[in-house]
Structure formats: structure tokens, C-alpha cells
Amino acid sequence: MDAMNLKGKVAFVTGAASGIGKRIAEVYADAGAAVAIADLDPEATERAVAELRQRGHRALGVPLDVTVESQVDAGVRRTVSEFGSLDVLVSNAGIQIVAPLTEFSFADWKKLLAVHLDGAFLTSRAAMREMVSRGRGGSIIFMGSVHSKEASVLKSAYVTAKHGLEGLTRVIAKEGAKHGVRANIICSGFVRTPLVDRQIPEQARNLGITEEDVVRNVMLKETVDGEFTTVDDVARIALMFASFPTNALTGQSLVASHGWYMQ
């Protein structure tokens, strides 16, 4: 069996200047891929690219807002122009806004869904067009969540968005099959990233409990061992999905949550 490697492949990773996306980009580069670091923060993008290049990897910075069609299309075209193809997309960019449904503003609802769902649609459409036109196939990977399977209080928009990504994954798996394009979704538990760190005090205020109780009794209560999922856990799964050679693994969601959700 071939080892999991991405030698000769080109990956486009959104939200890749920090957190989960950055670790996935690092793992992909170590596995031989040329990597486009696509992120809203231009300074963090430059730093992430510089770090990869210092380690001898091929990397490109693509500052972009995943909710802007023209930026997404231009970013994918630039990546193909620079590296010659596009073989892997990781649609990872995301935000979090927590509030009770009765207090959730429509503006915040639209903002969160735009990043998670519009961004996933725009990036996957642009990537799939390139994959189909070049006849090399490819892998599209969405960053879901246990909230693609379960609901939690204060997260109406987030849960809705993450459930929606499962549907998009399955449609792309069916439409992409004849072109060798696979689509899968990673559904992780809580990963200790800046995004999660910001949620802890927000949930403590909304729920009227301590930050320690948020971690112990909200975020990790349903796990089997009281542990956070790590960025390395998620990156290993992303590498497996990206390097898998056939349509035998497509249209699937893989949960990595320390047993919080068991399929």
C-alpha cells in the first residue's frame, strides 16, 4: 500500500494562517505538496508562508475573503498559475458567534453562514472547475464539527452551517465521481484554538458559569476522557482524505471527538 504522501500535488487551504488550517498546511507541505495559504489576515499569511519556505517547502500566500466570489476565483487562478494545478482543497475558514436564539441578530446570522456556507460553496466550485478541466481529479475536504451531527445551546447559526456542509459534501461526491473528484468532511470535537479560546468567556457570560465549568461541563463533558481534540489529530485525518487514491472514500464524514459523538 502506498504511504500517505502528496508529492507533486498542490493544495489550497483556507483559514491557513493559524489554528487547524495552519497545521494542515504544514502537514501537507511535509508530505510533499505545494501549498497555498489562503487567509483573511495578510500579515499572518505572510508569516505562515515564510515559515514553510524556511523549511524548504513550496508555499504561496493568498490573502482573501472566502465570501467574496471575485477574490476566491482569483486566488484559485493564481495558485494554478504559480504551481501548475490544484489537487486538494481544504475549506477550513470559519468564525464563531454565540448567543441565545432570541438575541441572535440577523446580521450575525448572515455573517456566520456567509463564511461557513458561502465560503465553502465558492471555494469548492472554483477548485472543482480546475480539477475537472485539468482531468487530474482531486480531493475536496470540508471542516465540519461534531455540530454537524449534534446541537448545542447558543449556536443556532453555527450548528445550521455545519449541518449544511454535510449536504454539500455529499452533492460534490456524487457530481465529482465521474471526474475523480472526492469530497469528505472532518467533524472534530472542540480543538483548543484561538477560536475556541474566545468562546470560553463568551459562553461563561451567557450561561452564568465559570470559564472552568465551560471547559469541563460544556465543551468536554461528553468526551470519554475529558480531552480536547488537537490540531494534529485533525491534520492527520486531512492528510488521509487528501492522499486517498480512489472514490472508495468519498461522501464521508469522519468524527474525531474523543468519543463525544459516536456513529
Secondary structure, 3 states (H helix, E strand, C coil): CCCCCCCCCEEEEECCCCHHHHHHHHHHHHCCCEEEEEECCHHHHHHHHHHHHHCCCCEEEEECCCCCHHHHHHHHHHHHHHHCCCCEEEECCCCCCCCCHHHCCHHHHHHHHHHHHHHHHHHHHHHHHHHHHHCCCEEEEEECCHHHCCCCCCCHHHHHHHHHHHHHHHHHHHHHHHHCEEEEEEEECCECCHHHHHHHHHHHHHHCCCHHHHHHHHHCCCCCCCCCECHHHHHHHHHHHHHCCCCCCCCEEEEECCCCCCC
